[in-house]
């Protein structure tokens, strides 16, 4: 063009005679240019249309913009839908044969009567539209509308319209009319956030599209041309007018009979915005659903290397089926306690709770008190680490002590500060200093004496203790150097803290024979084509402690509930183990415990740590009991698993902590068979030559000490079911000594 105009400028100075030639030249140039352009466009168009498939409907079907579902298994073991996931788009695919006989005809009749004759473009209408609107709008076939829905390009330009035509022609070369109709029915926008006829029928009629009659189908088709104007809820009269127009066209095109027409015209449609679908749009997902989504997102990123955005898009638009591991009964019981504030002290205090089955399955979770208002709100149970206080001791001190044979049930320790920190004796017990008397490990644990956990920790060693927390019990928020020291490990003053999820997961080992099973919120995830893309059957499961340790810890933690700080929180009708926790200045309250069915952890406190007041007992323990009583209401009595070997129960002298002999006041304890204490002779005259030493115990040796153990005397009548007799007496030096390993 530049050339042409410059020529003209040059030629302007010449005479009239040359003007004709110039004009001719210009016209010729223009004609050639136009021919070239037309030829180019034609060749481009031809090769585009006849070339490879440009828009793959199958790809779309399986990968894009489909609603994901979360299912939970009901008591019969059937998956039931608990949530639908989508951003603002509500799409659920339906195969054409699962629609109804009318809906496709409604669209053909109303939107594209030559659908079965054209090859993607209705030229008659297109030319008419070009004349009328300059080609930018109108005259679109269903195929063209489908292209627009798929490409989501709806700006009004000639170029877009042109590309749409090429794509429509291309698409029709590869797909049957029925495939195209099916894709169309699944992508058409029908107001109220509905894409596709399935979600629309659910939204407007509360039923499946397969159950919609002709009139209802026509009402849906009527929305299409101008969704807000013909929205049947917002503008029922406009919808009716357009719907009747649709039926008339269908009759004229012989798509329906006169009888069908009459019946549909006179049918009184009941529109009722389906509460479920509607509320799902603004649903505040439960804490459980939030946690499922988080875990699926993390697992997708880990397994497939997705970015957070991609993983999130997959979840929200990928048509995934997520099979949640929630136990609806347990979750419901938890909701009934946590959803209102009747069970807590005041208006701003918070709490969280996690309940696990012993294979790591998270059966219920609560991330806060009160009504949950939004999606992905702060879930304190998974996201808010807090100081665990004394609930750390069973996993940082006592479990490792039993597991490494650094100590045993009845080993005695002085109830007094063992260190000086900043010039002060450390640690103190809740409510004061210990008096320096010797108490057993069991008693110190049951009474939650910091003095005893600090001394047992010294037997265990800091490094060993820390590595149990990090490598065996998998605490996630440890601070490598800072937390590998006395105060964090012996009294729970960790740098960052723990969540109820972590604590329930750690304590499960004391109810399941010693295993740590990674907590899981879902069983598996399927993609839109039904392939399993994530499977929690392969979740991490490793030995946290020896089965013998687990059994002993279980019994130790039962004594917290029978004679220690946990007595108010026993679950009705079930054996219960547990541990209480309180942090400095009473800013956090904890309870972690379990029955043979479930293990749970509760935290109670303020989001901004502050002193807890106005409470009775341990409010975390109270919540534990409220919830667990409900959860276990219809569950029968059951026992904890016992270790196949390696555990010996025996009566020990409550004075010396050694195995009891005649005259000793005794109680029943549980011991590693390879770490039995020797016999006490402080309370009876030692008999000579009585030592046996056969059973497992490492230390045998000198002397004396008595015979026939037990002495069932005083104390333990009720509890004494068990067979202490099997322990052959051991001999030993008087002082209960240990080997402090690390
Ligand atoms: Zn004794």
Boltz pocket constraint, residues with backbone or C-beta under 6 A from the ligand:
constraints:
  - pocket:
      binder: B
      contacts: [[A, 653], [A, 654], [A, 655], [A, 656], [A, 658], [A, 659], [A, 660], [A, 661], [A, 663], [A, 664], [A, 665], [A, 680], [A, 681], [A, 682], [A, 683]]
      max_distance: 6.0
